[in-house]
Amino acid sequence: MTAGARWSGEWGRASGSTVASDAPVDVDVLIPTVGRTAELAATLAGLAAQTEVAFRLVLSDQSETGDVALRPAVAAMVRVLEAQGRPVTLLTHPERRGLAEHRQFLLDHASADAVLFLDDDVWLENGSLHRMLDALRSLDTGFVGSAVQGLSYLQDRRPHETAPFELWDGPVVPEVVRRGSPGFDRWSLHNAANLAHVAADLEVEPGGWLPYRVAWIGACALYDRAALETVGGFGFWASLPTGHAGEDVVAQWRVMERFGGAGIVPSGAVHLEAPTTVTDRSVDAPDVVFAHEREQHDGRVQQHP
């Protein structure tokens, strides 16, 4: 199914005043949020510009008051999405069990074939969701993403960090990425405004996209829902303490090794560069979830010096 947003000339029609939350869509946009108003409103404004794809917004609020959707700027953008004909599901999830658990909570409320995990401090350029969905379908892969860019760094070129950039030549195939593997070095591609500089050098036609190899993509990743659920989604949350980060890395590495994954360039995703709300990053999720692999490797090394 594909359907554009209702334009402003249709907003006043009665059929646009309420939209069923279970209406069929191409993408469920899943946004976890806590403690943000202005950034979240900007994120929703970016979503309102994604007029070419039928999507549903699922917003989960972990703030103590649970009232983020009632704050004027956020509420106004929710009303815009609903007037456009977008189904909106507003959830509260006050019990804090960590990032991975919150993402699993959102995934449990998804029903579309594709799910976009979008952080609450990311603005999307018009057409970004359409390009990601086109890439996901065309590449027939487990996920694609638009890496977020900090535009305050546009004058800061870092060729040493963009050196690992590599386009996919041919189909996207499964690959294993772990800390210490060659693919891990691609993490630097998504620092600062590196991807904007890469895109400028590639001179992609407006509206186009090219797939490239990634280590992982944070903040804006579109998954084939079946692929994500096949590898267990974020169900590993129970093995992690509440204070952790890197949960998206775990999920994407698992999807990549079964179904493949890619980034697309240019990226229309802009990081709002607000202070993080995740202050406890004492545990890196991949180090816990994949610890058994390291133990097995170390054991083999001891047996075969």
QUIRA-V901823 format. One record per residue. N is the residue number from 1. PSI is psi in degrees with one decimal (999 if undefined). D_LAST is the distance of its C-alpha to the last C-alpha in whole Angstrom. Layout:
N_PSI_D_LAST / N_PSI_D_LAST
This chain:
1_136.1_57 / 2_136.5_58 / 3_130.5_60 / 4_170.6_61 / 5_148.7_62 / 6_135.2_66 / 7_170.3_68 / 8_-24.0_70 / 9_-13.0_73 / 10_-5.2_72 / 11_-30.3_71 / 12_-5.0_74 / 13_144.0_74 / 14_-34.1_74 / 15_-16.7_71 / 16_-3.2_69 / 17_-31.2_70 / 18_140.2_67 / 19_131.4_64 / 20_132.2_63 / 21_-17.1_59 / 22_16.4_58 / 23_141.4_60 / 24_135.5_57 / 25_166.1_55 / 26_-34.0_53 / 27_135.8_50 / 28_121.4_50 / 29_115.6_49 / 30_115.9_48 / 31_112.7_48 / 32_138.9_47 / 33_150.4_49 / 34_128.4_49 / 35_17.1_52 / 36_141.1_53 / 37_-61.2_56 / 38_-45.3_56 / 39_-42.8_53 / 40_-41.0_53 / 41_-40.6_57 / 42_-38.6_55 / 43_-45.2_53 / 44_-33.3_55 / 45_-39.7_58 / 46_-39.1_55 / 47_-38.3_55 / 48_-21.4_58 / 49_-3.7_58 / 50_74.9_56 / 51_-5.5_59 / 52_-6.4_58 / 53_137.1_56 / 54_115.4_57 / 55_160.5_55 / 56_138.9_55 / 57_127.9_54 / 58_109.7_52 / 59_125.9_52 / 60_121.7_51 / 61_123.3_52 / 62_13.2_50 / 63_158.0_52 / 64_-35.8_54 / 65_-22.4_57 / 66_27.2_56 / 67_19.5_59 / 68_-34.9_57 / 69_-10.6_59 / 70_-10.5_62 / 71_137.8_62 / 72_-49.5_64 / 73_-41.5_62 / 74_-46.8_60 / 75_-38.5_62 / 76_-42.0_64 / 77_-32.8_61 / 78_-40.8_61 / 79_-36.8_64 / 80_-47.4_64 / 81_-43.0_61 / 82_-39.1_63 / 83_-30.8_66 / 84_-11.9_64 / 85_18.9_64 / 86_126.9_60 / 87_139.3_59 / 88_128.8_58 / 89_120.5_56 / 90_123.3_56 / 91_153.4_54 / 92_142.0_53 / 93_72.1_50 / 94_-26.7_51 / 95_120.4_48 / 96_110.5_45 / 97_13.3_42 / 98_166.1_40 / 99_-43.0_39 / 100_-41.8_38 / 101_-38.5_40 / 102_-39.8_43 / 103_-38.5_42 / 104_-38.6_41 / 105_-44.8_45 / 106_-44.3_46 / 107_-35.7_44 / 108_-19.6_46 / 109_5.8_49 / 110_149.4_49 / 111_-14.2_50 / 112_159.9_50 / 113_-26.7_48 / 114_142.5_46 / 115_130.9_46 / 116_114.0_45 / 117_113.4_44 / 118_124.3_45 / 119_161.5_45 / 120_18.3_48 / 121_40.1_48 / 122_124.6_48 / 123_134.5_51 / 124_131.6_51 / 125_147.0_53 / 126_130.6_56 / 127_-6.8_54 / 128_-44.6_50 / 129_-38.7_50 / 130_-43.4_52 / 131_-40.1_49 / 132_-43.0_46 / 133_-39.6_48 / 134_-42.3_49 / 135_-43.7_45 / 136_-43.2_44 / 137_-43.1_46 / 138_-38.8_46 / 139_-16.7_42 / 140_55.6_42 / 141_176.9_39 / 142_-34.2_38 / 143_156.0_39 / 144_160.7_40 / 145_159.2_41 / 146_108.3_43 / 147_137.7_41 / 148_145.6_43 / 149_141.2_44 / 150_107.5_46 / 151_-7.5_49 / 152_-10.8_49 / 153_16.3_46 / 154_-27.7_48 / 155_4.3_49 / 156_87.7_45 / 157_135.5_43 / 158_76.1_40 / 159_-29.8_38 / 160_-26.4_35 / 161_-24.6_35 / 162_-4.4_36 / 163_-35.0_34 / 164_-1.7_32 / 165_132.8_35 / 166_119.5_35 / 167_150.7_37 / 168_121.3_36 / 169_97.5_38 / 170_-165.7_39 / 171_151.9_38 / 172_123.9_36 / 173_159.9_33 / 174_145.8_30 / 175_155.5_27 / 176_124.3_24 / 177_130.5_24 / 178_163.3_22 / 179_127.0_22 / 180_-14.0_19 / 181_159.4_20 / 182_-37.5_23 / 183_-24.2_26 / 184_-27.9_25 / 185_-13.3_27 / 186_-7.8_30 / 187_-30.9_31 / 188_-16.0_33 / 189_-28.8_35 / 190_11.0_37 / 191_155.0_38 / 192_-128.0_41 / 193_31.2_44 / 194_-43.1_41 / 195_-29.1_42 / 196_-38.1_45 / 197_-40.7_45 / 198_-45.8_42 / 199_-40.3_45 / 200_-36.5_48 / 201_-27.0_46 / 202_-26.7_46 / 203_52.3_50 / 204_141.8_49 / 205_143.4_53 / 206_131.4_54 / 207_-7.1_53 / 208_178.3_50 / 209_154.1_47 / 210_139.4_44 / 211_142.9_40 / 212_162.5_37 / 213_139.1_33 / 214_159.9_33 / 215_-45.7_30 / 216_170.6_32 / 217_117.6_36 / 218_153.5_38 / 219_-21.4_41 / 220_82.9_43 / 221_129.7_41 / 222_117.9_43 / 223_147.2_41 / 224_115.9_42 / 225_-39.7_43 / 226_-40.1_42 / 227_-44.4_38 / 228_-42.1_38 / 229_-30.5_39 / 230_-36.6_37 / 231_6.9_34 / 232_3.9_35 / 233_-131.1_37 / 234_26.4_36 / 235_-10.8_36 / 236_-1.9_33 / 237_-31.8_35 / 238_-18.9_36 / 239_1.0_32 / 240_149.1_33 / 241_164.0_35 / 242_-40.6_38 / 243_92.8_37 / 244_165.9_34 / 245_175.8_34 / 246_12.3_32 / 247_-33.0_34 / 248_-29.8_35 / 249_-46.9_31 / 250_-50.9_30 / 251_-43.4_33 / 252_-37.5_33 / 253_-37.7_29 / 254_-40.2_30 / 255_-42.3_33 / 256_-40.6_31 / 257_-11.8_28 / 258_-40.7_31 / 259_-9.9_34 / 260_164.1_33 / 261_156.4_35 / 262_157.8_36 / 263_161.7_38 / 264_145.5_42 / 265_136.0_43 / 266_158.0_46 / 267_131.8_45 / 268_17.1_49 / 269_126.1_47 / 270_125.8_48 / 271_132.1_46 / 272_-6.0_49 / 273_32.9_47 / 274_157.6_48 / 275_143.4_47 / 276_148.2_44 / 277_-1.7_45 / 278_89.9_42 / 279_-22.1_41 / 280_100.6_39 / 281_36.2_35 / 282_-21.5_33 / 283_130.4_31 / 284_115.3_29 / 285_-43.5_29 / 286_-33.8_26 / 287_-28.2_24 / 288_-50.5_26 / 289_-36.2_26 / 290_17.4_23 / 291_-34.9_21 / 292_-31.0_20 / 293_-41.9_18 / 294_-40.7_16 / 295_-41.0_15 / 296_-40.9_14 / 297_-45.7_12 / 298_-36.3_10 / 299_-41.0_10 / 300_-39.0_8 / 301_-39.7_6 / 302_-36.0_6 / 303_-29.3_6 / 304_72.1_4 / 305_999_0
